[in-house]
Amino acid sequence: MTEELIIEVLTEVFWTTFLILLPVLGVSLVVGIFISVFQAATSIQEMTLTFVPKLIAAVLVIIFMLPWMIDKMVAITIKMFTMFQHVLR
């Protein structure tokens, strides 16, 4: 394996991981901002008020995006196995 191949593999894995995590992190960010604005407007400083809605939103996004996430992970896994098979020959 050459350095270029290793860098290409790691770059592709990094970007795939980033794409898989982006919807969950984005929704958690938006929900967190809304909760922060709500807390600032009402002066409620309850820690569970920030944690529970973000957790629920993240779980819902994972449930709805799970087929797409699995498709991305299976695609990169198949690509890696076929690439390793060609490299080892």
N, C-alpha and C positions, 0 to 999 in steps of 0.2 A: 504494500500500500504506500502510495506516495503522500507527501504532505498536502498536495492540492486536493487529493481525494478525501483525506481526513477532514480538511477544512470545509470542503463542499458538504460532506455528510453532517458535520456538526452545525453548519449554517442552516441546512435544511431542517434538521431536527429542532433547532432553536426557533426558527420561524413557524414551524408547525405547532410547537408548544405555545408560542405567543398567540397564534390564531385561535387555538382551542381555548385558551384562558381569557382572551379579550372580551367575549360577551359577558362572562361572569364578573370580571373585574369592572367592566363598564357599567353594568346595571348596579353593582354594589356602590360604585362611585356616585351615580346619579341619585340613588336612594339615600346615601349618606349626606349628600348636599341638601336634599329636600328635608331630611330630618334635622340637620343643623340649622337650616333657616327656620323651621318650625320651633325648635328649641330656643333660638334667639328671639323669636317673636313672642313666645309665651313664657319665657324665663323658666322653663322646666329643665332641670339638669339631672335627669334620670339616666343612668348608664345603660339600663336594659332597653330604653327607648331607642338607642342607637344600634344596639347589637341585634335585637330580635328582628326588626324589619329587614335589615341587610341580610341576615341569615335566611329568612323566608324567601326574599327575592332571589338570592343566589341559588337556593335549592330549586325554585321554580324554573329559573333559567337553565340549570343543569338538566332538569327533567325534560324541558321542551327542546333543548339543543343536543340531547344525548345521541340521537341517531346521527346527526351531522358530526359530532365529536368522534363517535366510534368509527364512522366512515373515514375521517381524516387519519385517525390512528392506525386503522387497518391498512390504508393506502400507503402510509409511510413505512409500516412494518413490512409489507410485501415488497416494497421498493428496496428496502435495506437488505432483506434476505436474498432477493434476486441479484442485487449488486454484489453482495458478499460471495454468492455462488460463482459469479463471473470472475471476481478478483482471485478467488482461491484456485481457479483452474490454471 
